[in-house]
């Protein structure tokens, strides 16, 4: 059995990934809030401990002896709230960081622990962003989480080097995708996001990449025979 576990598979890039992985013969489990598919499991990433328990319960019954390949894609994320962090409520700050960072780490560590000793090809992919490499006015929470997740993945790649049956952890930058998140960005006032006009122009100039095309590039990366543990990949180099 080839198994893929994806977070945020209800729409956008996550949905495209699920659909294309199924076409390639993978059994897919999607963890998402709306859980719209037969293969979806509802989860609220704003609550890290409940999320961890949902994942733990879902994967405990998987027969590891039947696994031929395991691909885990941490894709779910949110930009909300956009704007200077000091002007947002503590509840909003915690919901963002729990969704983008804390839950992602708890879920990945739960999955790694469950399948660490399984002898098959195992890949953990963090869907990152250019926001991991630089700050943006109004995106302080998102930038912090993306940077933190990238370094988390680089670190677990080092930890996996001492394991007899290691995972291959990688970061993947999907570029600028034509999704609901981009619509949210374009609707944000400049007072909350100074770079909004740049993203408006990218849409007008047709520079947003469709989710299915990005998903194809992500899967090409995941299936590379020489995938390098801890490295950062950009889908723009694998689009066709």
C-alpha positions in Angstrom: 0.0 0.0 0.0 1.2 3.5 -0.9 -0.2 5.9 1.7 -0.3 9.7 1.7 -1.4 11.8 4.7 -2.3 15.4 3.8 -3.5 18.3 5.9 -5.7 21.0 4.4 -7.0 18.8 1.6 -10.4 20.3 1.3 -9.5 23.0 -1.2 -6.7 24.7 -3.1 -3.3 23.1 -3.2 -4.3 20.4 -0.7 -7.2 19.3 -2.7 -5.2 19.2 -5.9 -2.5 17.1 -4.1 -5.1 14.6 -2.8 -6.7 14.2 -6.2 -3.4 13.7 -8.0 -2.0 11.3 -5.4 -5.1 9.2 -5.7 -4.7 9.1 -9.4 -1.1 7.8 -8.8 -2.4 4.9 -6.7 -2.0 6.3 -3.2 -4.5 5.7 -0.5 -5.0 9.2 0.9 -6.1 10.5 4.3 -7.0 14.2 4.5 -7.1 16.1 7.8 -9.1 19.3 7.3 -11.7 21.4 9.1 -14.5 20.9 6.6 -13.5 17.3 5.8 -15.6 17.2 2.6 -14.3 13.9 1.1 -14.8 10.2 1.8 -11.1 10.1 2.7 -11.3 13.2 5.0 -11.2 13.3 8.8 -12.4 16.5 10.5 -9.9 18.3 12.5 -9.5 21.8 14.1 -5.9 22.7 14.0 -6.6 25.7 16.3 -6.7 23.1 19.1 -3.3 21.4 19.0 -4.0 18.7 21.6 -7.3 17.6 20.1 -5.7 17.6 16.7 -2.9 15.4 17.9 -5.4 12.9 19.4 -7.4 12.8 16.1 -4.3 12.0 14.1 -3.1 9.4 16.6 -6.5 7.6 16.6 -6.6 7.7 12.8 -3.2 6.2 12.2 -3.1 3.6 15.0 -5.1 1.1 13.0 -2.9 1.3 9.8 -1.2 -2.0 9.1 2.5 -0.9 8.9 3.4 -4.3 7.4 1.4 -3.4 4.3 3.2 0.0 3.8 5.3 0.2 0.6 5.6 4.0 0.7 4.5 6.9 3.0 4.2 10.5 2.0 3.2 13.1 4.6 2.3 16.6 3.5 1.9 19.4 6.1 -0.1 21.8 3.9 -2.8 23.4 6.1 -2.3 27.0 7.1 -3.9 30.4 7.6 -3.0 34.0 7.1 -5.6 35.3 9.5 -5.3 37.7 11.2 -3.5 39.9 8.7 -2.2 43.2 10.2 0.3 44.3 12.9 0.3 41.6 15.6 0.2 44.1 18.5 -3.2 45.2 17.3 -4.8 41.7 17.3 -6.5 39.9 20.2 -4.6 37.2 22.1 -7.2 34.7 20.9 -6.5 35.5 17.3 -2.7 35.3 17.8 -3.0 31.9 19.5 -5.3 30.5 16.8 -2.9 31.5 14.1 0.2 30.1 15.8 -1.6 26.9 16.9 -2.9 26.3 13.3 0.3 27.1 11.5 3.0 25.9 13.9 2.0 24.0 17.1 -0.5 21.6 15.6 1.8 21.0 12.6 4.6 20.0 14.8 2.5 17.8 17.1 0.9 16.0 14.1 4.3 15.4 12.3 5.9 14.1 15.5 3.0 11.8 16.1 3.2 10.4 12.6 7.0 10.0 12.7 6.8 8.2 16.0 4.1 5.8 14.7 6.0 4.8 11.6 9.6 5.3 12.5 10.6 1.7 12.4 8.7 0.8 9.2 11.1 -0.2 6.4 9.8 1.7 3.4 10.4 5.0 1.7 9.0 7.7 4.0 8.8 11.4 3.1 7.7 14.3 5.3 7.1 17.5 3.3 6.4 20.9 4.8 4.6 23.2 2.4 6.5 26.4 3.1 6.5 29.9 1.5 8.7 32.8 0.6 7.4 34.2 3.9 9.8 31.8 5.7 12.8 33.7 4.3 11.8 37.3 4.9 9.4 39.4 6.9 6.3 41.3 5.6 4.3 44.0 7.1 1.1 42.5 8.4 2.3 38.9 8.1 4.4 38.7 11.3 2.6 35.6 12.6 2.6 33.8 9.2 6.2 34.6 8.6 7.2 33.4 12.1 5.4 30.1 11.7 6.7 29.4 8.2 10.3 30.2 9.3 9.9 28.0 12.4 8.5 25.1 10.4 11.4 25.3 7.9 13.9 25.1 10.7 12.0 22.4 12.4 12.1 20.3 9.3 15.8 20.9 8.8 16.4 19.8 12.4 14.4 16.6 12.2 16.3 15.8 9.0 19.4 15.7 11.2 17.7 13.6 13.8 16.5 11.1 11.2 20.1 10.5 10.1 20.7 8.3 13.2 17.6 6.2 12.6 17.8 2.8 11.0 14.7 3.5 9.0 14.8 7.2 8.5 12.1 9.6 7.1 13.2 12.1 4.4 12.0 15.5 5.7 12.0 18.4 3.1 10.6 21.9 2.7 8.8 22.8 -0.5 8.1 26.4 -1.6 5.0 26.3 -3.8 5.3 29.9 -5.1 2.3 32.1 -5.5 -0.8 30.0 -6.1 -4.2 31.2 -7.3 -6.2 30.2 -4.2 -8.6 31.6 -1.7 -5.6 32.8 0.3 -4.7 35.1 -2.5 -8.2 36.5 -2.7 -8.0 37.3 1.0 -4.6 39.0 0.5 -6.0 41.2 -2.4 -9.0 42.2 -0.2 -6.8 43.4 2.7 -6.5 47.2 3.2 -3.0 48.7 2.8 -3.2 49.7 6.5 -3.0 46.0 7.4 -0.8 44.8 4.5 1.5 47.3 2.8 2.3 45.0 -0.1 -1.3 44.4 -1.2 -0.9 46.2 -4.5 2.0 43.9 -5.5 -0.3 40.9 -5.2 -3.2 42.6 -7.0 -0.9 43.2 -9.9 0.3 39.6 -10.0 -3.3 38.5 -10.4 -4.0 41.1 -13.1 -0.8 40.0 -14.9 -1.7 36.3 -14.8 1.2 35.4 -12.6 -0.6 33.2 -10.2 -0.1 29.5 -10.8 -3.2 27.2 -10.8 -3.3 24.7 -7.8 -3.3 21.6 -10.0 -0.1 22.7 -11.8 1.7 23.4 -8.4 0.5 20.1 -7.1 2.0 18.3 -10.1 5.3 20.0 -9.3 5.1 19.1 -5.6 4.5 15.4 -6.5 7.5 15.5 -8.9 9.6 16.7 -6.1 8.3 14.1 -3.6 9.0 11.3 -6.1 12.5 12.3 -6.9 14.8 9.2 -6.4 17.5 11.4 -5.1 15.4 13.6 -2.7 17.8 15.2 -0.3 16.9 15.1 3.4 16.5 18.6 4.9 16.7 20.5 1.6 14.4 23.2 0.4 12.8 22.8 -3.0 10.9 25.3 -5.2 8.1 24.1 -7.4 9.0 26.8 -10.0 11.9 24.6 -11.0 9.7 21.6 -11.5 6.7 23.1 -13.3 6.1 21.9 -16.9 
